[in-house]
Amino acid sequence: MIDFSLIYARYRRNVLRLLALILFMPLAACTILPESPVLQVYLLPAQPVAGSGSGQASGQSLRIVQPTTNQFLNSTRIAVQPQGPEITSFSGSRWSDPTPLLLRNRLIQEFRADGRFLSVSSDEDNVQASIELNGELLSYQAVYSGDSGEVVIRFDARLVRTSDRRVITSRSFAVRQAINGRSMDQVVQAFGLASDKLAAQMLSWTHQQTVNFPVR
């Protein structure tokens, strides 16, 4: 005679063992698989600004617009070209804001500290301005050749009269800054120094172009 109670007891034990194994597997995977790297978020470093610039005041109110850029740079990724034309990003590291916003804010900081413009605003402010500084960010990445690396920034800038949207003048800027080391902190420091150079060059150029420009 078949003992159904014994068969049921064995079946029940097997089901319980299978359920215990299923529940244990995710826990085991958590201990075996490597942990994801901790995401490091970086502010763009800046050198202390010396203060008001020397020379004639511009007398212009200036609006600095977030530059346009390609889809890859329009993010918080810290871009790098490890070899040739390939572009990727540093793993586990991000900017605190998208790259165009970082650069726009750095320019605003430099222009306001200089003090020669009547006012300096951003495209997010509801403030009238006589001149607008905009442009296209073509490159903002670390570039490596063998063991040496450098930060490369390329920016096509335009000065526009806001009253009729006429382009006053334009210029292409290119800045390079060596990366002195292999750590991520040293890479970020090079980005900061390169951005400082670009901001200083753009400030000098903008002031020269607008100091005697009549606003209509």
C-alpha positions in Angstrom: 0.0 0.0 0.0 1.3 3.5 -1.0 1.9 5.8 1.9 0.8 9.1 0.5 1.6 11.0 3.7 5.3 10.0 3.4 5.3 11.1 -0.3 3.8 14.4 0.7 6.3 15.0 3.5 9.2 14.4 1.1 7.7 16.6 -1.5 7.2 19.4 1.1 10.8 19.1 2.2 12.1 19.3 -1.4 9.9 22.4 -2.1 11.2 24.1 1.1 14.8 23.4 0.2 14.2 24.8 -3.3 12.7 28.0 -1.9 15.5 28.5 0.5 18.0 28.1 -2.3 16.2 30.7 -4.5 16.2 33.1 -1.6 19.8 32.6 -0.8 21.2 33.1 -4.3 20.8 36.9 -4.5 22.5 37.3 -1.1 25.4 35.1 -2.3 25.7 37.2 -5.5 25.9 40.4 -3.5 28.9 39.1 -1.6 30.6 37.5 -4.6 30.2 40.2 -7.3 32.6 43.2 -7.1 31.1 46.5 -5.8 30.4 49.3 -8.2 33.0 52.1 -8.0 31.9 55.1 -5.9 30.8 58.0 -8.2 33.0 61.0 -7.7 31.4 64.4 -8.5 33.7 67.3 -9.2 33.3 71.0 -9.2 35.3 72.9 -11.8 38.2 74.5 -9.9 39.1 78.1 -10.4 42.1 80.2 -9.4 41.3 83.3 -7.3 40.4 86.2 -9.5 42.7 89.2 -9.0 40.0 91.8 -9.0 38.9 94.7 -11.1 40.7 94.9 -14.5 42.7 97.9 -15.5 41.9 100.1 -18.4 38.8 101.9 -19.7 35.4 100.6 -18.5 33.3 99.2 -21.2 30.0 100.7 -20.1 28.1 97.8 -21.7 25.7 95.4 -20.1 26.7 91.9 -21.2 24.7 88.7 -21.3 26.7 85.4 -21.4 24.8 82.5 -22.9 25.3 78.8 -22.3 27.2 77.6 -25.4 25.8 75.0 -27.8 27.8 71.8 -28.2 27.6 68.2 -29.4 25.5 65.6 -27.7 28.4 63.9 -26.0 29.7 67.1 -24.3 26.2 68.2 -23.4 26.3 66.1 -20.2 28.0 65.8 -16.8 30.5 63.3 -18.3 34.2 64.2 -18.0 35.3 63.6 -21.6 38.6 61.9 -22.6 40.3 60.8 -25.8 42.5 57.9 -24.7 43.9 57.4 -28.2 43.2 58.8 -31.6 39.7 60.0 -32.5 37.9 57.8 -30.0 36.1 59.8 -27.3 34.7 58.4 -24.0 34.5 59.5 -20.4 36.4 58.8 -17.2 34.7 55.9 -15.3 33.3 56.8 -11.9 33.7 60.6 -12.3 31.3 63.3 -13.2 31.0 67.1 -13.3 28.6 68.8 -10.9 26.8 70.3 -13.8 26.6 69.7 -17.6 29.8 70.9 -19.3 28.3 74.0 -21.2 26.8 75.2 -17.9 30.1 74.8 -16.0 31.9 76.8 -18.6 29.3 79.5 -18.8 29.3 80.0 -15.1 33.1 80.2 -15.1 33.0 82.9 -17.7 30.4 84.9 -15.7 32.6 84.6 -12.6 35.6 86.0 -14.5 33.7 88.8 -16.2 32.0 90.0 -13.0 35.2 90.0 -11.0 36.9 92.1 -13.7 34.4 94.9 -13.1 34.8 96.8 -16.4 31.3 95.9 -17.6 28.2 97.7 -16.4 26.6 94.4 -15.6 27.1 90.8 -16.4 24.1 88.4 -16.5 23.3 84.9 -17.8 20.7 83.7 -20.2 18.7 82.4 -17.2 18.3 86.0 -15.8 15.4 88.2 -16.8 17.8 91.1 -17.3 18.2 93.3 -20.4 21.7 93.5 -21.9 23.1 95.5 -24.8 25.7 92.8 -25.9 25.4 89.0 -25.9 28.4 86.6 -25.8 27.4 83.2 -27.2 29.1 80.5 -29.2 29.8 76.8 -29.8 31.9 74.6 -27.5 33.7 72.3 -29.9 36.1 70.5 -27.5 36.3 70.1 -23.7 38.2 67.0 -23.1 41.4 65.4 -21.9 43.5 64.1 -24.8 46.3 61.5 -24.4 49.2 60.7 -26.6 51.2 57.8 -25.2 51.9 58.6 -21.5 51.4 62.4 -21.8 48.0 64.1 -21.6 46.5 67.5 -21.9 43.2 69.3 -21.6 42.0 70.8 -24.9 39.3 73.4 -25.1 38.0 74.8 -28.4 35.4 77.5 -28.5 33.9 79.5 -31.4 32.7 82.8 -29.8 30.3 85.5 -31.1 29.4 88.9 -29.8 25.9 89.9 -30.8 24.1 93.2 -30.4 20.8 92.3 -28.8 18.8 95.2 -30.3 18.8 93.7 -33.8 20.7 90.4 -33.2 23.5 91.6 -35.5 26.9 89.8 -35.0 29.5 92.3 -34.1 32.5 90.1 -34.4 33.5 86.5 -33.8 36.7 84.5 -32.9 37.8 81.0 -32.4 39.7 80.2 -29.2 41.9 77.1 -28.5 43.5 76.4 -25.2 45.7 73.5 -24.1 46.8 72.7 -20.6 49.2 69.8 -19.6 48.0 67.2 -17.1 50.7 66.8 -14.5 50.0 63.4 -13.1 47.7 60.4 -13.4 45.2 60.9 -10.7 41.6 62.1 -11.3 42.2 65.2 -9.1 45.2 66.2 -11.3 43.0 65.8 -14.4 40.3 68.0 -12.9 42.9 70.6 -11.9 44.1 70.8 -15.5 40.5 71.4 -16.7 40.3 74.2 -14.2 43.5 75.8 -15.3 42.5 75.5 -19.0 39.1 77.1 -18.3 40.9 80.0 -16.4 43.0 80.6 -19.5 40.0 80.6 -21.8 38.0 82.9 -19.6 40.9 85.4 -19.4 41.4 85.4 -23.2 37.7 85.8 -23.8 37.4 88.6 -21.3 40.3 90.6 -22.9 38.9 90.1 -26.4 35.3 91.0 -25.4 36.4 94.1 -23.7 38.5 95.3 -26.6 35.6 94.7 -29.0 33.0 96.5 -27.0 34.7 99.3 -25.1 34.0 101.8 -27.9 31.1 100.0 -29.6 28.0 102.3 -29.9 24.8 100.7 -28.7 21.6 101.5 -30.6 
